[in-house]
């Protein structure tokens, strides 16, 4: 028996492979410091739990409309719009089982086989996986290091566009590198999208996971609303990663297409989780601020300790819960040639588990530095201090 050839084009979220290696090492009796997976070790806020349980008690456990229950679509339209300076019609909101399906359904709605889609590299690996799975041409654009993080190489991006390019995936407040666009950079991306008539997927999973300032959406810029799909998720802001609740905010013709895909793929999103989503948006926001304050302290500890390790350096990001330190000299000091070997040896010597630049797309021409990604969203501050202290001792030995 044969399986479909298109499965050869299907990638994965490689952080889960790192998680398995860490779990295997821990199962052998070793202490592990889990910097590898961007999950959150915060409990659901009590009012969200109560809303979910009440919905179950009220019998909201059956099928519901494919694009989402009207009550949640209305609240999402108001919340997403008000935070971005936009007026959104609930008909432009389609509820999904988390944010990730928006990537898949956006591509199915706007990309034909053979057409090109620009995507960030390093970036979330599912972008490339889904472009290639549905027969598109994956066109990576790169970032260049700056004094305070990373910036999109706009010249490289523009040079990658040809007559078959149909869309760009844009992830401001970016995973894995925590890069945040300046207004000038965001406007440049918008100008390119309009010049070449590109659809835009604006991945805004971390839109409100920030420690200073206020996020801006590319969809709110002039000329962008009609070509932009916003990916929204409850996973990060409300620590609802396992609840699988998100939505697409899209022009109506794309929203209708995604709604049709919902019906074909999963019928609908879990109804009682949707009622919990309403409670999350309309209920007390204190838990969100409390979580961000804890994450801020973890970020500060992580960056301070990394910068104390010889041969490692990182800028302090203003958003997300990741850091992307340069480890080039640290690897050289240990005589380690590859990032794979560096991560394995670090795990076995110190218990510190992390992803590397290679988990977020193949390195592009011109890259001559080595980077790793550490997520501090699921590890307590005391463990951050102990783990990175042991990593420092190993590098110095």
C-alpha positions as CSV (number, residue, x, y, z in Angstrom):
1,X,0.0,0.0,0.0
2,X,1.2,3.5,-0.9
3,X,0.6,6.8,0.9
4,X,0.1,10.1,-0.9
5,X,3.2,11.7,-2.4
6,X,2.3,15.1,-0.9
7,X,3.2,13.8,2.5
8,X,6.8,14.1,1.5
9,X,6.3,17.9,1.6
10,X,4.9,17.9,5.1
11,X,7.2,19.2,7.8
12,X,6.6,19.5,11.5
13,X,7.0,21.8,14.4
14,X,10.5,20.6,15.3
15,X,10.4,22.0,18.9
16,X,8.4,18.9,19.7
17,X,11.4,16.7,18.7
18,X,13.6,18.6,21.1
19,X,10.9,18.1,23.7
20,X,11.1,14.3,23.2
21,X,14.9,14.3,23.5
22,X,14.5,16.3,26.8
23,X,11.8,13.9,28.0
24,X,14.0,10.9,27.3
25,X,17.0,12.5,29.2
26,X,14.7,13.3,32.1
27,X,13.3,9.8,32.1
28,X,16.8,8.5,32.7
29,X,16.9,10.4,36.0
30,X,18.5,13.7,34.9
31,X,17.3,17.2,35.8
32,X,16.0,19.1,32.7
33,X,15.5,22.9,32.4
34,X,12.9,23.2,29.6
35,X,13.7,26.2,27.5
36,X,12.6,24.4,24.3
37,X,8.9,24.7,24.0
38,X,6.8,27.9,24.0
39,X,4.1,26.6,26.3
40,X,2.9,28.5,29.3
41,X,3.0,27.0,32.8
42,X,0.2,29.3,34.1
43,X,-3.3,28.0,35.1
44,X,-6.4,29.2,33.3
45,X,-8.0,32.1,35.1
46,X,-10.8,31.0,37.4
47,X,-13.5,32.9,35.5
48,X,-12.5,31.2,32.3
49,X,-12.7,27.8,33.9
50,X,-16.1,28.6,35.4
51,X,-17.5,29.8,32.0
52,X,-16.3,26.6,30.4
53,X,-17.8,24.5,33.1
54,X,-21.1,26.4,33.1
55,X,-21.4,26.0,29.3
56,X,-21.0,22.3,29.8
57,X,-23.7,22.3,32.5
58,X,-25.9,24.3,30.2
59,X,-25.7,21.7,27.5
60,X,-23.5,23.7,25.1
61,X,-21.8,20.5,24.1
62,X,-23.1,19.8,20.6
63,X,-22.5,21.1,17.1
64,X,-22.5,24.8,16.5
65,X,-22.0,27.0,13.4
66,X,-18.9,26.3,11.4
67,X,-17.6,30.0,11.5
68,X,-18.2,30.1,15.3
69,X,-21.0,31.0,17.7
70,X,-22.4,34.5,16.9
71,X,-21.7,35.7,20.4
72,X,-18.0,35.0,20.2
73,X,-17.7,36.4,16.7
74,X,-19.2,39.7,17.9
75,X,-17.0,40.0,20.9
76,X,-13.9,39.1,18.8
77,X,-14.8,41.7,16.2
78,X,-15.1,44.4,18.9
79,X,-11.9,43.4,20.7
80,X,-9.7,42.9,17.7
81,X,-11.0,46.0,16.1
82,X,-10.7,48.3,19.1
83,X,-7.2,47.2,19.9
84,X,-6.1,47.9,16.3
85,X,-8.0,51.0,15.5
86,X,-10.3,49.2,13.1
87,X,-14.0,48.6,12.7
88,X,-14.6,44.9,12.1
89,X,-17.8,43.2,11.0
90,X,-18.5,39.9,12.8
91,X,-18.9,38.4,9.4
92,X,-15.2,39.0,8.9
93,X,-14.4,36.8,11.9
94,X,-14.1,33.0,11.6
95,X,-13.4,31.0,14.8
96,X,-10.8,28.2,14.5
97,X,-9.4,25.5,16.7
98,X,-6.4,27.6,17.7
99,X,-4.3,30.0,15.6
100,X,-2.4,27.4,13.6
101,X,-5.3,26.4,11.3
102,X,-5.4,30.0,10.1
103,X,-2.1,29.4,8.4
104,X,-3.3,26.3,6.6
105,X,-6.7,27.8,5.6
106,X,-5.2,31.1,4.5
107,X,-2.9,29.3,2.1
108,X,-5.7,27.1,0.7
109,X,-7.8,30.2,0.2
110,X,-5.3,32.4,-1.7
111,X,-2.5,30.2,-3.1
112,X,-2.7,28.0,-6.2
113,X,-0.2,25.2,-6.8
114,X,3.0,26.6,-8.2
115,X,2.5,30.1,-6.8
116,X,5.1,31.6,-4.4
117,X,4.6,32.7,-0.8
118,X,7.1,34.7,1.1
119,X,7.7,33.7,4.7
120,X,10.2,34.6,7.4
121,X,13.3,32.5,7.9
122,X,14.1,32.0,10.7
123,X,10.4,31.7,11.5
124,X,7.7,29.4,12.6
125,X,8.4,26.1,10.8
126,X,4.7,25.5,9.9
127,X,4.7,28.3,7.4
128,X,7.2,26.5,5.1
129,X,5.6,23.1,5.8
130,X,2.1,24.2,4.7
131,X,3.2,26.2,1.7
132,X,5.0,23.2,0.3
133,X,2.3,20.7,1.3
134,X,-0.3,22.5,-0.7
135,X,2.0,22.7,-3.7
136,X,3.2,26.3,-3.4
137,X,6.8,27.6,-3.8
138,X,8.2,28.6,-0.4
139,X,10.2,31.9,-0.7
140,X,12.1,32.6,2.5
141,X,13.0,36.1,3.5
142,X,15.7,36.8,6.0
143,X,16.6,39.0,9.0
144,X,19.8,40.8,9.7
145,X,21.1,41.5,13.3
146,X,20.9,45.0,14.6
147,X,22.0,46.7,17.9
148,X,18.7,45.9,19.5
149,X,17.6,42.6,17.8
150,X,16.8,41.9,14.2
151,X,15.4,43.6,11.2
152,X,13.9,42.3,7.9
153,X,16.3,42.4,5.0
154,X,13.9,44.3,2.7
155,X,16.2,44.2,-0.3
156,X,16.4,40.4,-0.1
157,X,12.6,40.2,0.3
158,X,12.0,42.3,-2.7
159,X,14.5,40.4,-4.8
160,X,12.6,37.2,-4.0
161,X,9.4,38.3,-5.7
162,X,8.5,37.3,-9.2
163,X,5.3,37.1,-11.3
164,X,4.2,33.9,-9.6
165,X,4.4,35.4,-6.0
166,X,0.9,35.6,-4.5
167,X,1.3,36.2,-0.8
168,X,3.5,37.1,2.1
169,X,3.4,35.8,5.7
170,X,4.4,38.6,8.1
171,X,5.0,37.8,11.7
172,X,5.5,41.0,13.7
173,X,6.6,40.2,17.3
174,X,8.2,37.2,15.8
175,X,8.8,33.7,16.9
176,X,11.6,32.6,17.3
177,X,13.7,35.8,17.3
178,X,11.3,38.2,19.1
179,X,11.9,40.8,16.4
180,X,9.4,43.7,16.3
181,X,9.0,45.9,13.2
182,X,9.6,49.6,13.4
183,X,6.8,51.7,11.9
184,X,9.1,52.3,8.9
185,X,9.6,48.5,8.4
186,X,5.9,47.8,8.7
187,X,5.0,50.5,6.2
188,X,7.6,49.1,3.8
189,X,6.1,45.6,4.0
190,X,2.7,47.2,3.3
191,X,4.0,49.1,0.4
192,X,5.6,46.0,-1.1
193,X,2.3,44.1,-0.7
194,X,0.4,46.7,-2.5
195,X,3.0,47.2,-5.2
196,X,3.0,43.5,-6.1
197,X,-0.6,42.9,-5.3
198,X,0.1,40.3,-2.6
199,X,-2.2,38.8,0.0
200,X,-0.9,39.2,3.5
201,X,-1.2,36.8,6.5
202,X,-0.4,38.9,9.6
203,X,0.4,36.4,12.3
204,X,-0.5,38.3,15.5
205,X,-0.3,35.5,18.0
206,X,1.9,37.7,20.2
207,X,0.2,41.0,19.6
208,X,-0.5,41.6,23.3
209,X,2.5,39.6,24.7
210,X,4.6,42.7,25.2
211,X,6.3,44.5,28.1
212,X,6.3,48.1,26.8
213,X,4.7,50.1,24.1
214,X,1.7,49.2,22.1
215,X,1.4,46.8,19.1
216,X,0.3,48.0,15.7
217,X,-1.3,45.9,13.0
218,X,-0.3,46.0,9.4
219,X,-4.0,45.5,8.6
220,X,-4.8,49.0,9.9
221,X,-2.5,50.7,7.4
222,X,-4.1,52.4,4.4
223,X,-4.8,50.0,1.6
224,X,-4.1,46.9,3.7
225,X,-7.5,45.9,5.1
226,X,-8.8,44.3,1.9
227,X,-5.7,42.2,1.4
228,X,-4.8,41.1,4.9
229,X,-5.9,38.2,7.1
230,X,-5.1,38.5,10.8
231,X,-4.2,35.3,12.7
232,X,-5.5,35.7,16.3
233,X,-5.2,33.2,19.1
234,X,-6.2,32.8,22.8
235,X,-3.3,30.6,23.5
236,X,-0.7,33.2,24.5
237,X,-2.5,36.0,26.1
238,X,-4.8,33.8,28.2
239,X,-2.6,30.8,28.6
240,X,-5.2,28.7,26.7
241,X,-2.7,26.7,24.7
242,X,-4.5,23.4,25.2
243,X,-8.0,24.8,24.7
244,X,-7.3,25.3,21.0
245,X,-9.2,28.5,20.3
246,X,-8.4,31.2,17.8
247,X,-9.8,33.0,14.8
248,X,-9.1,34.5,11.4
249,X,-10.1,38.1,10.7
250,X,-10.3,38.3,7.0
251,X,-12.0,40.1,4.0
252,X,-15.4,38.5,3.6
253,X,-14.6,36.4,0.5
254,X,-11.7,34.8,2.4
255,X,-13.7,34.5,5.6
256,X,-16.4,32.6,3.7
257,X,-13.8,30.3,2.2
258,X,-12.3,29.6,5.7
259,X,-15.7,29.0,7.1
260,X,-16.4,26.4,4.3
261,X,-13.1,24.7,5.2
262,X,-14.1,24.6,8.8
263,X,-17.2,22.7,7.8
264,X,-15.2,20.3,5.7
265,X,-12.4,19.8,8.2
266,X,-13.8,19.7,11.7
267,X,-17.4,20.8,11.4
268,X,-17.0,23.4,14.1
269,X,-14.8,24.6,17.0
270,X,-15.6,23.1,20.4
271,X,-18.7,25.1,21.6
272,X,-18.1,25.3,25.3
273,X,-14.5,26.5,24.7
274,X,-16.0,29.3,22.7
275,X,-18.1,30.4,25.7
276,X,-14.9,30.3,27.7
277,X,-13.3,32.6,25.1
278,X,-16.1,35.1,25.6
279,X,-15.4,35.1,29.3
280,X,-11.7,35.6,28.6
281,X,-12.3,38.6,26.5
282,X,-15.0,40.2,28.6
283,X,-14.0,39.2,32.0
284,X,-11.3,40.5,34.4
285,X,-8.0,41.2,32.6
286,X,-6.0,41.2,35.8
287,X,-4.6,37.7,35.3
288,X,-3.2,38.8,32.0
289,X,-1.2,41.6,33.6
290,X,0.0,39.3,36.4
291,X,1.2,36.7,33.9
292,X,3.1,39.4,31.9
293,X,4.8,40.7,35.0
294,X,6.0,37.2,35.8
295,X,7.2,36.8,32.2
296,X,9.0,40.1,32.4
297,X,11.0,38.9,35.4
298,X,11.8,35.7,33.7
299,X,12.9,37.6,30.6
300,X,15.1,39.9,32.6
301,X,16.8,37.0,34.4
302,X,17.2,35.0,31.2
303,X,18.8,37.9,29.3
304,X,21.1,38.9,32.2
305,X,22.4,35.4,32.7
306,X,22.9,34.7,29.0
307,X,25.0,37.9,28.7
308,X,27.1,36.7,31.6
309,X,28.1,33.5,29.7
310,X,31.3,33.9,27.7
311,X,30.7,33.8,24.0
312,X,27.0,34.3,24.2
313,X,25.0,37.6,23.8
314,X,21.4,38.7,23.3
315,X,19.5,41.9,23.2
316,X,16.5,42.2,25.6
317,X,13.3,41.9,23.5
318,X,10.2,44.0,24.3
319,X,7.7,41.3,23.4
320,X,7.0,37.5,23.2
321,X,8.6,35.1,25.5
322,X,11.6,34.0,23.5
323,X,15.2,35.1,23.2
324,X,17.6,34.3,20.3
325,X,21.1,34.6,21.6
326,X,24.3,34.5,19.4
327,X,26.4,31.5,20.6
328,X,29.1,31.5,17.9
329,X,32.0,32.1,20.2
330,X,30.7,29.8,22.9
331,X,30.6,27.0,20.4
332,X,34.1,27.7,19.2
333,X,35.4,27.8,22.8
334,X,34.0,24.3,23.3
335,X,35.3,23.0,20.0
336,X,31.8,22.2,18.8
337,X,31.1,22.6,15.1
338,X,27.3,22.2,14.7
339,X,24.3,23.5,16.5
340,X,22.9,20.0,16.8
341,X,26.0,18.8,18.7
342,X,25.9,22.0,20.8
343,X,22.3,21.4,21.9
344,X,22.9,17.7,22.6
345,X,26.1,18.3,24.6
346,X,24.5,21.2,26.5
347,X,21.5,19.0,27.5
348,X,23.7,16.1,28.6
349,X,26.2,18.3,30.5
350,X,23.8,20.8,32.1
351,X,20.2,19.7,31.6
352,X,19.4,22.9,29.6
353,X,17.2,22.1,26.7
354,X,16.7,24.5,23.9
355,X,15.9,24.8,20.2
356,X,18.5,26.1,17.7
357,X,18.3,28.3,14.6
358,X,18.1,25.1,12.5
359,X,14.7,24.3,14.0
360,X,13.2,27.4,12.3
361,X,14.2,26.9,8.7
362,X,17.4,26.2,6.8
363,X,20.1,28.8,7.2
364,X,20.3,31.1,4.2
365,X,23.3,32.3,2.2
366,X,25.3,34.9,4.1
367,X,24.5,33.6,7.5
368,X,27.8,33.2,9.4
369,X,26.6,33.3,13.0
370,X,25.1,30.6,15.2
371,X,22.0,31.1,17.3
372,X,19.8,29.2,19.7
373,X,16.3,29.9,20.9
374,X,15.3,29.8,24.6
375,X,11.6,30.1,25.6
376,X,11.1,31.2,29.2
377,X,7.3,30.8,29.2
378,X,7.2,27.5,30.9
379,X,10.1,27.6,33.4
380,X,10.2,29.2,36.8
381,X,12.7,32.0,37.6
382,X,14.6,29.8,40.1
383,X,15.1,27.1,37.5
384,X,16.2,29.7,34.9
385,X,18.9,30.9,37.3
386,X,20.0,27.3,38.1
387,X,20.0,26.1,34.6
388,X,21.7,29.0,33.0
389,X,24.2,29.0,35.8
390,X,25.1,25.4,35.0
391,X,25.3,26.3,31.3
392,X,27.8,29.1,32.2
393,X,29.9,26.7,34.2
394,X,30.0,24.2,31.3
395,X,31.0,26.9,28.8
396,X,33.7,28.2,31.1
397,X,35.2,24.7,31.9
